[in-house]
Amino acid sequence: MNNKILNINSNLLIILLLLFFTSYVNCSESNSQTEEEQLKGFVGQHGFLSVKGVSLVDQQGDALMLRGVSLGWHNWWSEFYNKETVAWLKTDWNANLIRAAIGVDPDGAYIDNPQKAMQCLYTVVDAAIENDMYVIIDWHSHTIKKEEAIAFFIQVATKYKDYPNIIYEIFNEPEEQSWADVKAYSEELIKTIRQIDKKNIILVGCPHWDQDIHLVADDPIQGYENIMYTVHFYAATHKQYLRDRTDYALKKGIPVFISECASMEATGNGPIDHTSWQEWLDWMEANKISWVTWSVSSKDETCSMVKDASSPLTGWTDNDLKPWGRIVKRTLKEYNGR
């Protein structure tokens, strides 16, 4: 009898030890995976992005929201095109995306001074890669400059095609051009980029400052993958009607990316509309639509986030920021920290 009891107790002890060891190994593997993911960082975890249905998805096929900030026009605010500013926006503001707005048409912009434009762009893109952020390479123009755009994107796609961080925005805000004209231009640019970079996301603009997404929905570009369409909003001007247009596009299978937005009037000035801004935030979260706020600059207008040119280029306290800058910082820390 005693031998039977001893055998039972021995067997029970062995089973308990095996269960404990298995549990310990599983926990260790789980902790190791978590630590490994943390070491990888944001882009390291999510990798090359793609489009599935209307959703932006990561390399695992999971829906992903990017939330970040745009630098101002490089030709006017080149002082912010430095690696320290990019690093600060990542570490202090918790941005996982930055947009390099490479001006095209004004004095001192790309057409006038391409060397400066490319230097500014490369500094920001390289800093984004170093800080494990996604980065939008934005051809920041309101007019069609097809040949210049083709040359620009051949250069940047050749340099960065192997990096998962890259997103191409091929036309910032068409103004008076028809969708037929914007579509034809975009098809040429997409064809050019895809000959070099087969998979990174390409953002396509739509007419009237990226407002007429409903026109795109009725006649989208065909034959290419990983294409998304941009909508821009300024919350004090653009209200429910623009969300309705975008909902219409989403229902028709059009993937949308908010590559520029802010909380004041479309002029970039006027009071901040906190209520409308929150309505837009709630809508973007509900639809898992990525967004970029405008802009890191020090112009005397509501949408510029930094107080003045004498402010430091990094290490900003709230005293260095305008109200909109403080809102963006707080929003990014909250939403990207979830």
N, C-alpha and C positions, 0 to 999 in steps of 0.2 A: 504493500500500500504506500509506504513512504517513498519507495523508488518511483512509483507512478507519479506521486505528487512532485518529486524532484524533477522528473522528466517533463511534466507539464509546465512547471515554473521555468525550467531552462528553455523550453520551446517558446514560452511567452516572452521571456527576456530577449531571446534572439529576434522575435518578431518586432518587439518594441524598439530594439536597437536599429533594425533595418528601416522601420518607419521613420525614426528620428534622423537617420543618415540620409534617407531619400529626401525628407523635408529640408534638411540642411543644404543638400546639394542643389535642390530646386531654388531655394531662397538665394543661395550664393550665385547661381546662374542668373536669376532675375536681377539681383543687385549689380552683377557684372554688366548685364545688358543695359541697365539704366545708366551706370557710370560710363559705359562705352558710348551711349547715345549723347550724354552730356559732353563728353570729350569731343565728339564729332562736331557739335554745334548745330546751328539751324539748317544751313544748306547741306552740311554733312549728313544730317538725318533725312532730309527730304529729297535731296538730289535733283536730277533733271525733272522739270515740270512738264505736264502735258494737259490736254483738254479732253475731258470725258463728258459727253453731253454738253451741258452748259457750265460744268464745273471745272475749276482749276484743280488738278490733282498732283500729288507727289509721286515719287518713284515706286511707292507701294500701292498706288491707285487710290489713296485716301484723299478726300476733299481737303483743300488747304486754303486758308485766307492769309494773304499778305497785307500788312498794314505798315505804312511808312510815311516818308516825307520827301518832298521835292526841293532841291536847291533852286534858287532863282536863276534867271537867264545868265548863262556863263559870261556873256560879254559885259554885263553890268555888275555882276556879283562874283567875280572870279576869286575874290579873297576867300570865299567859303568852299572853293573847290580844292580842298586839301585833305590829307589823310587824317589829321587831328579832328577836324569837324566831323568827318564820317565816323570815326571811332567813337566820338562823344555821342552822336545820335544813336549808335548801337548800344553803348554801355549805359548811358544815363537815361535816354528816352525810351529805350527798349524797342527801337525800330528794327524790323527785320527786312526792310526794303528801302532803298534810296533811289531817287530819280535824278539823273543828270540832264538838265534842260539845256541842250546845246543850241543856242540861238543861231538863226540862219541868215535872216535878212537885214537887221539893223547895222549901223556903223559898228565896226569892231567885232562883228559876229563871224560865223563860219565862212561865208563867201568873201568877206573883206579880209579876214585873217585866219585861214584854216589851221595854221601852225599852232596858234594860241588855243583854238577850239579843241584840237586833238590833244594838246598837252593837258588842258583842264579835264577833258573826258577820261583820258588814260589814268590820271591821278585818282579820280573818283572811282572808276571801275576797279583799279588795282587795290584801292583801299577797301572797297566793298568785298572783294574776294578775300583779302587778308582778314577782314572782320567777319567772314562767314555770313554775309548778307546777300540777298538778291538785289539786282541793280537794273533799272530801266535806262537804256540808252535812247534818249528822246531827241528826235529831229524836231526841234522846237520852232516850227514855222507855221504861218497862216496861209501860205501860198504854195502852189505846186512848182517845185524846182526839181524835176525828175532826174535830169542828168547829174546834178550835184548830189542828190540824195543817193543815187545808185553808186557813185564813186565813194561816198561816205560809208555806206553800209558794206560795200565790198571790203573796205579797209578794216572796219571794226569786226565784221564777221570772220574775216581771215585770222585776225588776232585772237579772238575770244571764243571761237566756235566750240572748243572742247571744254568750256567751263559751264557748269550747270547754273551758275549765278545769273546768267544773262537773259534779259528780256529786251526785245527790240520794239520801239514805238516809232513807226515810220512816218507819221504825220500828226503833229500835236493837235491843232485845231483848225480844220478847214473852215473858211468863213463863208464866202458866197458861192463856192463851187458846188455843182450838182453832185448827187451821189454817183451818177454815171461817170463823171470825171474823176472823182475820188476813187471809185472802184477800179477804173482802168489804171490809174497811177499805182494803186495799192497792189494790183495783180503783177505789175512789172517789178515792183520792189520785192514782193514775196518771192517771185521766181528767182530774182537775183540772189537774195539771201539763202534760199533753199538749195541753190547750187553749191553753196559753201557750208552752211550750217543746216543740217537736216532736221533738227528737232527743237531747238529753243523756241520759246513762245514769241509770237509776233503780234503786236497790238496795232489794230487798224482804226483810224479816225473816221468820223462821220460828219456830215455837213452841219453848218451853223454852230461852230464851237462845240462840237460833239454833243449836240442836242437831238439830232434827227435820227435816233437809233431805230425808230419805226420804219424809216425808209430802207435801212439795211435789212431789217427783218423780212421785208417783202422781196428782196433781191440780193441775197448774200453771195459772197465769193464762194466758188465751188472748186473742189479738186485739191485742197491743201489741208493738212492737219496742223493742230496746235496754233490756230488763229483765234484771237479774241478781238472784240470791238470795244472801243473806249466811249465812255460817257463822262462828261464833266459837269459838276454842279457847284453852285454857290448858294448856300442854303437860304439866304435872305431873299433871293430872286427866284430860285427854282424850287417849286413845291411839288404837290401831289401829281400834277400833270406830267412831270418828267418821270416820276416813278411809274406812273401808269404806262407811259410809252415804253419804258424799260421792261416792265412786267409783260407787255405785249411781245416784246422781242424775246424774252426768256421763254415764254410759252411756245414760241415758234422755233425754239432750239438755238437761239443766238447767245453764245457765251459773252459775258460782259465783264469789263475791268474798269473800275473808276480810277483813271490814272491822274486825275487832278480834281481836288475839291476843297472847299473852305466854307466858313460859316457866315460870311457877310454877303454883300451884294456882288453881282457879277463884275462890277467895275473894280473889285478888290478893295473897295472902301465902304463907308457906311457902318452902322452898328452891327454887332454880332447878334444873330438870331439864334439864341440858345435852344429854343423850342424846336425850330425847324432842323437845326443841326442834330439834335437827339433823334428826331424822327428819321432822318437819313441814316444815322448810325444803327438804329433798330432795324431798319429795312435791309441795310447791307449785311448785318449779322444774320438776319433771318434767311437771306438768300445766299449766304456765304460768298459775297462779292468782295474782292480785294480792293483796297483804296489807298490813295496817296494824297497827302495834304499839301497845299501850296501856301507859302514857300519860305525857305531859309534865305532871307535877304534883309536889308535894313532900309528899305525905301519908306518914305513917309506915307504909308497907307496901312489900312487895317490888316490886310492879309500878309504883310511882312512880319516875320516872327521875332526878329532881333531888333532891339531898340534903335541903335545907330551904329555908324561905321566905327566909332571908337570902342564899341563893345568887343570883348575878346572873341576869338574865332573858335574857341572851345572852352569847356569848363564853365558854361553859363550857369549862373544862379537865376532864380526867378526874377531878380531885379534887373537882369540883363535882357529879359524877354518881354515882349508886348503881351497883352491879354491873349491874343490868338496863339502865340507861341506857348504860353503856359497851358492853355486848353489842350493843344496838340500833345504836348509832353505828358500831361496827366492822362489823356485818353489812350495814348500808346502804352504807357506803363500799365494801365488797367487792363486793356483788351488783349495786349500781347502777353500779359502775365498770367492769363487764365490757363 
